């Protein structure tokens, strides 16, 4: 068994982890490094699609590994890629026997689309549903290629040519691709059921276990071979609504005879802060978020706005439940509705026993519930007509009768709990409430980089302009706190501990863990 880490080393996110057993090579996550991306790019400055993978390689966003990437992104640039420092050639040979995704956050899935077309991609149905949803709601051109393959720089014959004419070619557009051309081998894993692989060192079992994080579908993995295992945590927490999932994973991981664990450490602080105890800031659980939010909603008689992560289904459903409790209508965006509708559609395809379990975990609203509505912003000519909404997920809103507009909110503000984030802030002009009559529930993480700080300053300026009261941050992290992490690692009791997804891997050596803490170096192979 050996491990190679190519991302997530000394940084939060960007995980790219190879686990190799015998003649089999598995890749776990292939995500974006937020720190590296923000160092070089911004909203209107992005890597150039016309340059294939060169921009990403040149700036260190993806590793220079041969036999990993799609040929259509290599061949047009062979003069640069075939030699130092990349040494990447066009070949049908694929070094990855299977890819495994932990969850549908950018820092874990972003670059899956660069992998060779025949790479088997393993994930659970929840992550698959979220990624399908993103394809129809995002402007990110890389997202559609996570689940599908669109050959770049492809030329196809022009249509309507007579038999005597010389064939003319044009650049391919999406309608030119056949379904068989774009299909990637997506493998949907089931909870607790291993995927089996034969290798030169015997059978390998890779099992996925659901875990609690700030997005549904997050999971951890146990990779077993010859009576030993490697454990990969992905991102997790123990203070959410599903801590029992993590407890069950601890038992399974401990019993698998782990020789190593690759663990996240997002909230691990510097050695100095750990030693002096300043890392023990007041912890907020999802239950705390619920209680504090309930108190704010109960005490306010006017319009209430709420901002929270749009794909954090636990948080969305939390505010839906509070809206019902206090007899308000929870008004969500078309994007959030589309995500919920995607889950409902999947539920309808399942057997009854599984449907009941998932509704227990995620109690999705019924569309006939008057406390659940969709807020439709003005588009096009601002007439609230279907012709103004070009995207399918927006136009679908007209098929149901539970959408509202700014006019409804303006007429009866006290009846609404309205989802409103930074990109909707100009809706305040249309809603136009009396000064000091509106409350803004801030239920998202505090800014942690320059770009987020700039956005927050603009949002605050809007709130000040309309005399809207902003609450203190009411939020619970998607990542384990330090004390819970230490207990988690001690219970699993792996021989070796590899910290990733953390800015302070060195602090793990201060935890007094039984296992040997190894600070991974990017690209180095660790064998055991």
C-alpha positions as CSV (number, residue, x, y, z in Angstrom):
1,X,0.0,0.0,0.0
2,X,1.2,3.5,-0.7
3,X,-0.2,7.1,-0.6
4,X,0.7,10.1,-2.8
5,X,-0.8,13.5,-2.0
6,X,-0.9,16.1,-4.8
7,X,-3.3,18.6,-3.3
8,X,-4.5,19.7,0.1
9,X,-1.0,19.9,1.5
10,X,-0.7,22.8,3.9
11,X,-3.9,24.3,2.5
12,X,-7.6,24.1,2.9
13,X,-9.1,22.3,0.0
14,X,-7.7,21.2,-3.4
15,X,-7.6,17.5,-2.3
16,X,-5.9,15.2,-4.8
17,X,-4.9,11.9,-3.3
18,X,-3.6,8.7,-4.9
19,X,-3.9,5.4,-3.0
20,X,-2.0,2.6,-4.7
21,X,-2.2,-1.1,-3.9
22,X,-0.3,-3.6,-6.0
23,X,-1.0,-2.8,-9.7
24,X,-4.1,-0.7,-8.9
25,X,-4.1,3.1,-8.6
26,X,-7.0,4.9,-7.2
27,X,-7.6,8.7,-7.1
28,X,-9.7,10.3,-4.4
29,X,-11.0,13.8,-5.1
30,X,-9.5,16.1,-7.7
31,X,-10.5,19.6,-6.5
32,X,-9.6,23.3,-6.7
33,X,-7.1,24.9,-4.4
34,X,-8.9,28.0,-3.3
35,X,-5.7,29.7,-2.1
36,X,-3.9,29.1,-5.4
37,X,-6.9,30.1,-7.5
38,X,-7.4,33.3,-5.6
39,X,-3.8,34.1,-5.9
40,X,-3.9,34.2,-9.7
41,X,-7.6,34.6,-10.7
42,X,-10.7,36.6,-9.9
43,X,-14.3,36.9,-11.1
44,X,-13.4,38.2,-14.5
45,X,-9.9,36.7,-14.9
46,X,-10.0,32.9,-15.4
47,X,-7.9,30.2,-17.0
48,X,-8.4,30.2,-20.8
49,X,-10.4,27.3,-22.2
50,X,-8.5,27.8,-25.5
51,X,-5.3,26.8,-23.8
52,X,-6.4,23.3,-22.7
53,X,-4.8,22.4,-19.4
54,X,-1.7,24.6,-19.8
55,X,-2.9,27.5,-17.7
56,X,-3.7,25.1,-14.9
57,X,-0.4,23.3,-15.1
58,X,1.7,26.4,-15.5
59,X,0.2,28.0,-12.3
60,X,0.3,24.7,-10.3
61,X,-3.5,24.2,-10.0
62,X,-3.2,20.7,-11.3
63,X,-0.2,18.3,-11.1
64,X,2.0,17.4,-14.1
65,X,1.2,13.7,-14.2
66,X,1.4,11.6,-17.4
67,X,-1.3,9.2,-18.5
68,X,-3.9,11.1,-16.3
69,X,-5.4,13.7,-18.6
70,X,-7.7,13.6,-21.6
71,X,-5.9,13.4,-25.0
72,X,-7.9,16.2,-26.5
73,X,-6.4,18.6,-24.0
74,X,-2.9,17.3,-24.7
75,X,-2.5,16.7,-28.5
76,X,-3.0,20.3,-29.6
77,X,-0.3,21.5,-27.2
78,X,2.1,18.6,-27.6
79,X,5.0,20.9,-28.4
80,X,4.8,22.3,-24.9
81,X,3.5,19.3,-22.9
82,X,5.7,16.5,-24.2
83,X,8.8,17.9,-22.8
84,X,10.1,19.4,-19.5
85,X,8.7,20.4,-17.1
86,X,5.5,18.5,-17.9
87,X,6.4,15.4,-19.9
88,X,2.8,14.6,-20.6
89,X,2.1,12.8,-23.8
90,X,-0.9,11.7,-25.8
91,X,-1.8,8.1,-24.9
92,X,-4.8,5.9,-24.4
93,X,-3.1,4.4,-21.3
94,X,-4.8,5.5,-18.1
95,X,-3.0,5.3,-14.8
96,X,-6.2,5.7,-12.8
97,X,-8.2,2.5,-12.3
98,X,-11.0,4.3,-10.5
99,X,-11.8,7.8,-9.2
100,X,-13.7,8.3,-5.9
101,X,-15.5,11.5,-4.9
102,X,-16.2,12.4,-1.3
103,X,-18.7,15.3,-1.9
104,X,-19.8,17.9,-4.3
105,X,-17.8,20.9,-3.2
106,X,-15.5,22.7,-5.7
107,X,-12.3,22.0,-3.7
108,X,-13.0,18.3,-4.2
109,X,-14.6,17.9,-7.6
110,X,-13.5,20.8,-9.8
111,X,-11.0,19.1,-12.1
112,X,-12.7,15.7,-12.5
113,X,-13.5,16.7,-16.1
114,X,-9.8,16.8,-17.0
115,X,-9.5,13.0,-16.3
116,X,-9.5,10.6,-19.3
117,X,-12.9,9.8,-20.6
118,X,-12.8,6.1,-19.7
119,X,-11.9,6.8,-16.0
120,X,-14.6,5.1,-13.8
121,X,-16.0,7.8,-11.5
122,X,-17.5,6.5,-8.2
123,X,-19.8,8.7,-6.1
124,X,-23.2,8.3,-4.3
125,X,-26.5,9.2,-5.8
126,X,-26.7,12.4,-3.7
127,X,-23.5,13.9,-5.0
128,X,-24.5,12.8,-8.5
129,X,-27.9,14.6,-8.1
130,X,-26.2,17.8,-6.9
131,X,-23.7,17.8,-9.8
132,X,-26.5,17.2,-12.3
133,X,-28.3,20.2,-10.7
134,X,-25.2,22.3,-11.0
135,X,-24.9,21.6,-14.7
136,X,-28.2,23.3,-15.3
137,X,-27.7,26.2,-12.9
138,X,-24.0,27.3,-13.1
139,X,-22.0,29.3,-15.6
140,X,-18.8,27.3,-14.7
141,X,-17.8,25.7,-18.0
142,X,-15.9,22.8,-16.3
143,X,-18.9,21.6,-14.3
144,X,-20.7,19.9,-17.3
145,X,-17.6,17.9,-18.0
146,X,-17.6,16.3,-14.6
147,X,-20.4,13.9,-15.6
148,X,-20.1,14.3,-19.4
149,X,-17.3,14.4,-21.9
150,X,-17.2,17.0,-24.6
151,X,-14.2,16.6,-26.8
152,X,-12.3,19.9,-27.2
153,X,-11.2,21.3,-30.5
154,X,-13.4,18.8,-32.4
155,X,-14.2,19.3,-36.0
156,X,-17.4,17.8,-37.6
157,X,-18.8,17.7,-41.1
158,X,-21.1,20.5,-42.0
159,X,-24.7,19.4,-42.7
160,X,-26.6,19.7,-45.9
161,X,-23.8,18.9,-48.3
162,X,-24.5,17.4,-51.7
163,X,-22.7,14.1,-52.5
164,X,-20.5,15.8,-55.1
165,X,-19.1,18.5,-52.9
166,X,-15.9,18.2,-51.0
167,X,-16.7,17.7,-47.3
168,X,-16.5,20.9,-45.3
169,X,-15.9,20.9,-41.6
170,X,-16.9,23.1,-38.7
171,X,-16.1,23.5,-35.1
172,X,-18.4,21.2,-33.0
173,X,-21.0,22.7,-30.7
174,X,-23.0,20.7,-28.1
175,X,-25.8,19.6,-30.5
176,X,-23.1,17.9,-32.6
177,X,-22.2,15.4,-29.9
178,X,-24.0,12.1,-29.7
179,X,-25.0,10.8,-26.3
180,X,-22.6,7.9,-26.8
181,X,-19.8,10.4,-27.4
182,X,-20.2,12.3,-24.1
183,X,-20.9,9.5,-21.7
184,X,-18.6,9.0,-18.8
185,X,-18.6,5.8,-16.8
186,X,-20.3,7.0,-13.6
187,X,-20.7,4.4,-10.9
188,X,-23.2,5.0,-8.2
189,X,-22.1,3.6,-4.8
190,X,-24.3,2.4,-2.1
191,X,-23.8,3.2,1.6
192,X,-21.7,0.5,3.3
193,X,-21.5,-1.8,0.3
194,X,-17.9,-2.2,-1.0
195,X,-16.7,-1.9,-4.6
196,X,-14.3,-4.8,-5.2
197,X,-11.2,-4.7,-7.3
198,X,-8.8,-7.5,-8.1
199,X,-5.1,-6.6,-7.8
200,X,-1.7,-8.2,-7.9
201,X,-1.9,-8.1,-4.1
202,X,-5.3,-9.7,-3.8
203,X,-8.8,-8.3,-3.5
204,X,-9.3,-4.6,-2.7
205,X,-12.6,-3.4,-1.1
206,X,-13.4,0.3,-1.1
207,X,-16.4,1.2,1.0
208,X,-18.2,4.5,1.3
209,X,-19.8,5.7,4.5
210,X,-22.0,8.8,4.8
211,X,-20.7,11.6,7.0
212,X,-22.0,14.9,8.3
213,X,-20.8,18.0,6.5
214,X,-22.3,21.3,5.2
215,X,-23.6,19.6,2.0
216,X,-25.7,16.4,1.6
217,X,-24.0,13.3,0.2
218,X,-20.6,13.9,1.9
219,X,-18.8,10.6,2.7
220,X,-15.7,9.0,4.0
221,X,-13.9,5.9,2.6
222,X,-12.3,2.7,3.9
223,X,-9.9,1.0,1.5
224,X,-9.2,-2.6,2.6
225,X,-6.6,-5.1,1.4
226,X,-5.1,-8.2,3.0
227,X,-6.5,-7.5,6.5
228,X,-5.3,-3.9,6.6
229,X,-6.9,-0.6,5.6
230,X,-6.3,3.0,4.6
231,X,-9.0,5.5,5.9
232,X,-9.8,8.7,4.1
233,X,-12.1,11.1,6.0
234,X,-13.0,13.7,3.4
235,X,-14.7,16.7,5.2
236,X,-16.7,16.0,8.3
237,X,-18.1,17.4,11.5
238,X,-19.6,16.0,14.7
239,X,-21.8,18.9,15.8
240,X,-24.4,18.7,13.0
241,X,-27.8,17.0,12.9
242,X,-26.2,13.7,11.8
243,X,-23.4,13.0,14.3
244,X,-24.5,9.4,14.5
245,X,-23.2,8.9,10.9
246,X,-19.7,9.9,12.1
247,X,-20.0,7.7,15.2
248,X,-20.8,4.7,13.0
249,X,-17.9,5.5,10.7
250,X,-15.5,5.6,13.7
251,X,-16.5,2.0,14.6
252,X,-16.1,0.7,11.1
253,X,-12.7,2.5,10.6
254,X,-11.4,1.2,13.9
255,X,-12.4,-2.4,13.1
256,X,-10.7,-2.3,9.7
257,X,-7.2,-2.4,11.2
258,X,-6.1,1.0,9.7
259,X,-2.4,1.3,9.0
260,X,-3.0,5.0,8.0
261,X,-5.7,7.6,8.0
262,X,-5.8,10.7,5.7
263,X,-7.7,13.3,7.7
264,X,-9.0,16.8,7.2
265,X,-8.0,19.5,9.7
266,X,-9.7,22.6,8.5
267,X,-10.1,24.2,11.9
268,X,-6.8,23.2,13.4
269,X,-4.9,26.3,14.5
270,X,-1.3,27.2,14.8
271,X,0.8,25.4,17.4
272,X,0.9,28.6,19.5
273,X,-2.8,29.0,19.5
274,X,-3.3,25.3,20.3
275,X,-0.9,25.4,23.2
276,X,-2.4,28.6,24.8
277,X,-6.0,27.3,24.3
278,X,-7.2,30.2,22.1
279,X,-8.5,27.7,19.6
280,X,-11.3,26.9,22.0
281,X,-13.7,29.5,20.6
282,X,-17.4,29.2,21.4
283,X,-18.6,26.3,19.3
284,X,-22.0,26.7,17.5
285,X,-23.8,23.5,16.6
286,X,-26.6,23.2,14.1
287,X,-28.9,23.0,17.1
288,X,-27.5,26.3,18.4
289,X,-28.2,27.9,14.9
290,X,-31.8,26.7,15.2
291,X,-32.3,28.1,18.6
292,X,-30.7,31.4,18.0
293,X,-32.5,31.8,14.7
294,X,-35.8,30.9,16.3
295,X,-35.3,33.6,18.9
296,X,-34.6,36.2,16.3
297,X,-37.6,35.3,14.2
298,X,-40.0,35.1,17.1
299,X,-38.9,38.6,18.3
300,X,-39.2,40.4,15.0
301,X,-42.6,41.5,13.5
302,X,-41.5,42.8,10.1
303,X,-39.8,41.3,7.1
304,X,-37.0,38.9,7.8
305,X,-34.3,38.2,5.3
306,X,-31.9,35.2,5.7
307,X,-28.6,34.4,4.0
308,X,-27.2,30.8,4.3
309,X,-25.3,28.4,2.0
310,X,-27.6,27.6,-0.9
311,X,-26.6,23.9,-1.1
312,X,-26.5,23.3,2.6
313,X,-29.8,21.3,2.7
314,X,-29.8,20.9,6.5
315,X,-29.7,24.7,6.9
316,X,-32.3,25.3,4.2
317,X,-34.7,22.9,5.8
318,X,-34.0,24.3,9.2
319,X,-35.3,27.7,8.1
320,X,-38.2,26.1,6.3
321,X,-39.2,24.5,9.6
322,X,-38.8,27.8,11.5
323,X,-41.0,29.5,8.9
324,X,-43.7,27.0,9.5
325,X,-43.3,27.2,13.3
326,X,-43.8,31.0,13.2
327,X,-46.4,31.0,10.5
328,X,-44.2,32.6,7.8
329,X,-43.7,31.7,4.2
330,X,-40.1,30.6,3.5
331,X,-39.4,32.2,0.1
332,X,-36.4,30.5,-1.7
333,X,-34.7,31.2,-5.0
334,X,-35.4,29.2,-8.2
335,X,-31.9,27.6,-7.9
336,X,-32.7,26.3,-4.4
337,X,-36.1,25.1,-5.5
338,X,-34.5,23.3,-8.5
339,X,-32.1,21.5,-6.1
340,X,-35.0,20.4,-3.8
341,X,-37.0,19.4,-6.8
342,X,-34.1,17.3,-8.1
343,X,-34.0,15.4,-4.8
344,X,-37.8,14.9,-4.8
345,X,-37.6,13.4,-8.3
346,X,-34.9,11.0,-7.2
347,X,-36.9,10.0,-4.2
348,X,-39.9,9.2,-6.5
349,X,-37.7,6.6,-8.3
350,X,-36.6,4.8,-5.1
351,X,-38.2,1.8,-3.3
352,X,-40.5,2.7,-0.4
353,X,-38.0,1.8,2.4
354,X,-35.3,4.0,1.1
355,X,-37.7,6.9,0.5
356,X,-38.8,6.8,4.2
357,X,-35.2,6.8,5.4
358,X,-34.2,9.8,3.2
359,X,-37.3,11.8,4.2
360,X,-36.3,11.1,7.8
361,X,-32.8,12.6,7.1
362,X,-34.1,15.4,4.8
363,X,-37.7,16.2,5.3
364,X,-38.4,17.9,2.0
365,X,-41.3,20.3,1.8
366,X,-44.5,19.5,0.0
367,X,-45.3,21.9,-2.9
368,X,-48.8,22.4,-1.6
369,X,-47.5,23.8,1.6
370,X,-48.3,27.5,1.7
371,X,-45.3,28.1,4.0
372,X,-43.0,27.1,1.1
373,X,-42.8,29.4,-1.9
374,X,-40.4,30.4,-4.6
375,X,-39.3,34.1,-4.9
376,X,-39.2,35.0,-8.6
377,X,-36.9,38.0,-9.3
378,X,-37.6,40.2,-12.3
379,X,-35.8,39.2,-15.6
380,X,-35.8,40.4,-19.2
381,X,-38.5,43.0,-19.5
382,X,-39.5,42.6,-15.8
383,X,-43.0,41.4,-16.6
384,X,-42.9,38.0,-14.8
385,X,-43.6,36.3,-18.1
386,X,-42.1,33.0,-19.2
387,X,-40.4,34.7,-22.1
388,X,-38.3,36.6,-19.6
389,X,-36.8,33.4,-18.1
390,X,-34.5,31.7,-20.6
391,X,-33.0,29.1,-18.4
392,X,-35.0,25.9,-18.0
393,X,-34.7,25.8,-14.2
394,X,-36.2,29.3,-14.0
395,X,-38.9,28.7,-16.6
396,X,-40.0,25.5,-14.7
397,X,-41.3,27.8,-11.9
398,X,-44.2,28.7,-14.0
399,X,-45.4,25.1,-13.9
400,X,-46.3,25.4,-10.2
401,X,-48.5,27.9,-8.5
402,X,-46.4,28.6,-5.4
403,X,-44.2,31.4,-6.7
404,X,-44.3,35.0,-5.4
405,X,-42.7,38.3,-6.5
406,X,-41.5,41.4,-4.8
407,X,-45.1,42.7,-4.9
408,X,-46.2,40.0,-2.5
409,X,-43.4,40.7,-0.1
410,X,-44.0,44.4,-0.2
411,X,-47.7,44.0,0.5
412,X,-47.3,41.6,3.5
413,X,-43.7,41.7,4.7
414,X,-44.5,40.3,8.1
415,X,-45.6,37.0,6.5
416,X,-42.2,36.2,4.9
417,X,-38.9,34.8,5.7
418,X,-37.1,35.6,2.4
419,X,-33.8,34.0,1.3
420,X,-31.6,36.8,0.1
421,X,-27.8,36.6,-0.6
422,X,-25.3,39.1,-2.0
423,X,-26.2,38.4,-5.6
424,X,-29.9,39.3,-4.9
425,X,-29.2,42.4,-2.9
426,X,-30.7,44.8,-5.5
427,X,-34.1,43.2,-4.8
428,X,-34.2,45.5,-1.8
429,X,-35.0,48.4,-4.1
430,X,-38.2,46.7,-5.3
431,X,-39.2,45.4,-1.9
432,X,-38.6,48.9,-0.5
433,X,-39.4,48.5,3.2
434,X,-39.6,51.2,5.8
435,X,-36.3,52.0,7.6
436,X,-35.5,49.9,10.6
437,X,-38.4,47.5,9.9
438,X,-36.4,44.6,8.4
439,X,-34.0,42.0,9.9
440,X,-31.2,40.3,8.1
441,X,-30.3,36.9,9.5
442,X,-26.7,36.3,8.7
443,X,-26.3,32.5,8.7
444,X,-23.1,31.9,6.8
445,X,-19.4,31.8,7.4
446,X,-17.6,35.1,8.1
447,X,-15.4,36.4,5.3
448,X,-11.9,34.8,5.2
449,X,-10.2,36.4,2.2
450,X,-10.0,39.7,0.5
451,X,-12.6,39.0,-2.2
452,X,-15.2,37.9,0.4
453,X,-14.4,41.0,2.5
454,X,-15.0,43.3,-0.4
455,X,-18.4,41.6,-1.1
456,X,-19.3,41.8,2.6
457,X,-18.5,45.6,2.7
458,X,-20.9,46.1,-0.3
459,X,-23.6,44.1,1.3
460,X,-23.3,46.0,4.5
461,X,-23.5,49.3,2.5
462,X,-26.8,48.1,1.0
463,X,-28.2,47.1,4.4
464,X,-27.1,50.5,5.9
465,X,-28.7,52.3,3.0
466,X,-32.1,50.7,3.7
467,X,-31.6,50.8,7.5
468,X,-31.8,47.0,7.8
469,X,-30.5,45.4,11.0
470,X,-28.0,42.7,10.4
471,X,-27.6,40.0,13.1
472,X,-24.3,38.7,14.4
473,X,-23.2,35.6,12.6
474,X,-25.4,32.6,13.4
475,X,-23.6,29.8,11.7
476,X,-22.2,26.3,12.4
477,X,-19.0,25.1,10.6
478,X,-19.1,22.2,8.2
479,X,-15.8,21.0,9.7
480,X,-14.9,19.3,13.0
481,X,-13.6,21.3,15.9
482,X,-10.2,20.4,17.2
483,X,-11.2,18.5,20.3
484,X,-13.7,16.4,18.4
485,X,-11.1,15.7,15.8
486,X,-8.6,14.5,18.4
487,X,-11.1,12.2,19.9
488,X,-12.1,11.0,16.4
489,X,-8.5,10.1,15.6
490,X,-7.8,8.5,18.9
491,X,-10.8,6.2,18.6
492,X,-9.9,5.1,15.1
493,X,-6.3,4.6,16.2
494,X,-4.5,4.3,12.9
495,X,-0.8,3.6,12.9
496,X,0.0,6.7,10.7
497,X,-1.9,10.0,10.4
498,X,-1.6,12.2,7.3
499,X,-3.2,15.7,7.8
500,X,-4.5,17.3,4.7
501,X,-7.0,20.1,4.0
502,X,-5.4,22.2,6.8
503,X,-3.1,25.2,7.0
504,X,-1.5,23.8,10.1
505,X,-0.6,20.1,9.7
506,X,2.4,20.6,12.2
507,X,-0.1,21.2,15.0
508,X,-1.2,17.5,14.8
509,X,2.1,16.5,16.4
510,X,1.0,18.4,19.5
511,X,-2.3,16.3,19.9
512,X,-0.7,13.4,21.8
513,X,-2.0,10.9,19.3
514,X,-1.1,7.3,19.6
515,X,-0.3,7.1,15.8
516,X,2.7,8.6,14.1
517,X,1.8,11.9,12.5
518,X,3.4,12.3,9.1
519,X,3.4,15.7,7.4
520,X,2.8,14.9,3.8
521,X,5.0,16.5,1.1
522,X,3.3,17.1,-2.3
523,X,4.0,14.2,-4.7
524,X,6.1,12.1,-2.3
525,X,5.2,8.4,-2.1
526,X,4.6,6.9,1.4
527,X,4.7,3.1,1.5
528,X,3.6,0.7,4.3
